[in-house]
């Protein structure tokens, strides 16, 4: 009796296992919904803080909610291990976000996307973030289409993806 083995699946599994077992620092993207209850924001902030204290570099965007909580946690632990990539220029960000973003050392603006809708600019920004990371941690709702598409794209690029649902 011979068994058929799907080699691409085995290869994918071994790559994911190696990524999970990697003990050195990683580039971890932390993305998620803007509409997050304050208790969840505290948990995301704590997770970001712990990841940075462990030597990991956090990549995120500048939106309120999940991303803002990730920024707070990383800034508390080590501002040098945080990179924030904005979908558009800093001037296009909400006033409540700008104050926090102005404190970020590694801030990447994308003014060339200022003429796009926020949804279009965010999709492009998320693609840039996942192209730079080794792992994606995402907090979303089941109807968060842009975030779910980002997770699918990250999986296609063989990134380790952890997706938490709020609903």
VEXDREN-2710 file (C-alpha; in Angstrom, 1 decimal):
% VEXDREN-2710
k/r/px/py/pz
1/UNK/0.0/0.0/0.0
2/UNK/1.5/3.3/-1.0
3/UNK/0.4/6.7/0.3
4/UNK/0.3/9.8/-1.8
5/UNK/2.0/12.8/-0.2
6/UNK/1.3/16.4/-1.3
7/UNK/4.8/17.8/-1.3
8/UNK/3.8/21.5/-1.5
9/UNK/1.6/21.0/1.6
10/UNK/4.4/19.3/3.5
11/UNK/6.8/22.1/2.5
12/UNK/4.3/24.7/3.6
13/UNK/3.7/22.9/6.9
14/UNK/7.5/22.7/7.6
15/UNK/8.0/26.4/6.8
16/UNK/5.2/27.4/9.2
17/UNK/6.6/25.1/11.9
18/UNK/10.1/26.6/11.4
19/UNK/8.7/30.1/11.7
20/UNK/6.7/29.3/14.8
21/UNK/9.8/27.7/16.5
22/UNK/12.1/30.6/15.6
23/UNK/13.4/32.0/18.9
24/UNK/15.1/35.2/17.6
25/UNK/13.4/38.5/17.1
26/UNK/10.8/38.7/14.4
27/UNK/9.1/41.5/12.4
28/UNK/5.5/41.1/13.5
29/UNK/2.6/43.1/11.8
30/UNK/-0.2/43.9/14.2
31/UNK/-3.3/45.1/12.4
32/UNK/-7.0/45.3/13.1
33/UNK/-10.3/47.1/13.2
34/UNK/-10.7/50.7/14.2
35/UNK/-13.9/49.8/16.2
36/UNK/-12.5/48.1/19.2
37/UNK/-13.9/48.1/22.8
38/UNK/-11.5/49.7/25.3
39/UNK/-11.0/46.4/27.2
40/UNK/-9.8/44.8/24.0
41/UNK/-7.5/47.8/23.3
42/UNK/-5.9/47.2/26.6
43/UNK/-5.2/43.5/25.8
44/UNK/-3.8/44.5/22.3
45/UNK/-1.6/47.1/24.0
46/UNK/-0.3/44.5/26.5
47/UNK/0.4/42.0/23.7
48/UNK/2.3/44.7/21.7
49/UNK/4.3/45.7/24.8
50/UNK/5.2/42.0/25.6
51/UNK/6.2/41.3/22.0
52/UNK/8.5/44.3/21.9
53/UNK/10.0/43.5/25.3
54/UNK/10.8/40.0/23.8
55/UNK/12.9/41.8/21.2
56/UNK/10.3/41.7/18.3
57/UNK/9.8/44.6/15.9
58/UNK/6.2/45.7/15.5
59/UNK/4.8/47.0/12.2
60/UNK/1.4/48.6/12.2
61/UNK/-0.6/51.4/10.6
62/UNK/-1.9/54.6/12.2
63/UNK/-5.6/54.1/12.6
64/UNK/-7.5/54.4/15.9
65/UNK/-8.5/51.2/17.7
66/UNK/-6.3/48.2/17.2
67/UNK/-3.4/50.0/15.6
68/UNK/-3.4/52.8/18.1
69/UNK/-3.3/50.2/21.0
70/UNK/-0.4/48.4/19.3
71/UNK/1.5/51.7/19.0
72/UNK/0.9/52.6/22.7
73/UNK/2.3/49.2/23.8
74/UNK/5.3/49.3/21.5
75/UNK/6.1/52.9/22.5
76/UNK/6.1/52.0/26.2
77/UNK/8.4/49.0/25.6
78/UNK/10.9/50.4/23.1
79/UNK/10.0/53.1/20.5
80/UNK/12.9/52.0/18.3
81/UNK/11.2/48.6/17.7
82/UNK/8.1/50.1/16.2
83/UNK/7.5/51.1/12.6
84/UNK/4.2/52.7/11.6
85/UNK/3.3/52.8/7.9
86/UNK/0.5/55.2/7.1
87/UNK/-1.9/54.7/4.2
88/UNK/-1.7/58.4/3.3
89/UNK/0.2/61.4/4.5
90/UNK/0.2/62.4/8.2
91/UNK/-2.0/65.4/7.4
92/UNK/-4.7/63.0/6.2
93/UNK/-4.8/61.2/9.5
94/UNK/-7.5/62.0/12.1
95/UNK/-6.5/64.7/14.6
96/UNK/-6.8/62.3/17.5
97/UNK/-4.3/60.0/15.8
98/UNK/-1.8/62.6/14.7
99/UNK/-0.6/63.5/18.2
100/UNK/0.3/59.9/18.9
101/UNK/1.9/59.5/15.4
102/UNK/4.1/62.5/15.8
103/UNK/5.9/60.7/18.6
104/UNK/6.7/57.7/16.4
105/UNK/10.4/57.5/15.4
106/UNK/10.0/55.2/12.4
107/UNK/7.0/56.7/10.6
108/UNK/6.4/56.0/6.9
109/UNK/4.0/58.3/5.1
110/UNK/2.4/57.6/1.7
111/UNK/1.3/61.0/0.4
112/UNK/1.0/59.6/-3.1
113/UNK/-2.1/57.8/-1.9
114/UNK/-3.8/61.1/-0.6
115/UNK/-6.1/61.2/-3.7
116/UNK/-7.3/57.6/-3.1
117/UNK/-10.2/56.6/-0.8
118/UNK/-9.2/55.5/2.7
119/UNK/-10.2/52.0/1.9
120/UNK/-8.0/51.9/-1.3
121/UNK/-5.1/53.5/0.5
122/UNK/-5.5/51.1/3.5
123/UNK/-5.4/48.0/1.2
124/UNK/-2.2/49.2/-0.4
125/UNK/-0.7/50.1/3.0
126/UNK/-1.6/46.6/4.4
127/UNK/0.1/45.0/1.4
128/UNK/3.3/47.0/2.2
129/UNK/3.1/46.0/5.8
130/UNK/2.7/42.3/5.1
131/UNK/5.5/42.4/2.5
132/UNK/7.8/43.6/5.3
133/UNK/6.7/41.2/8.1
134/UNK/7.4/37.6/9.0
135/UNK/4.2/37.2/11.0
136/UNK/0.8/38.8/11.0
137/UNK/-1.5/39.1/14.0
138/UNK/-4.8/40.5/13.0
139/UNK/-7.9/41.5/15.1
140/UNK/-11.1/41.7/12.9
141/UNK/-14.8/41.2/12.6
142/UNK/-16.2/38.6/10.2
143/UNK/-17.2/41.5/7.9
144/UNK/-13.9/43.3/8.0
145/UNK/-13.3/42.7/4.2
146/UNK/-10.0/44.7/3.9
147/UNK/-8.4/43.0/6.9
148/UNK/-9.6/39.5/5.9
149/UNK/-8.2/40.1/2.4
150/UNK/-4.9/41.2/4.0
151/UNK/-4.8/37.9/6.0
152/UNK/-5.4/35.9/2.9
153/UNK/-2.6/37.7/1.0
154/UNK/-0.3/37.1/4.0
155/UNK/-1.1/33.4/3.9
156/UNK/-0.4/33.3/0.2
157/UNK/3.0/34.8/0.9
158/UNK/3.5/32.0/3.5
159/UNK/3.5/34.3/6.5
160/UNK/2.4/33.0/9.8
161/UNK/-1.1/34.5/10.3
162/UNK/-3.0/34.6/13.6
163/UNK/-6.5/36.0/13.2
164/UNK/-8.6/36.9/16.2
165/UNK/-12.3/37.7/15.7
166/UNK/-14.2/40.3/17.9
167/UNK/-17.6/38.8/17.0
END
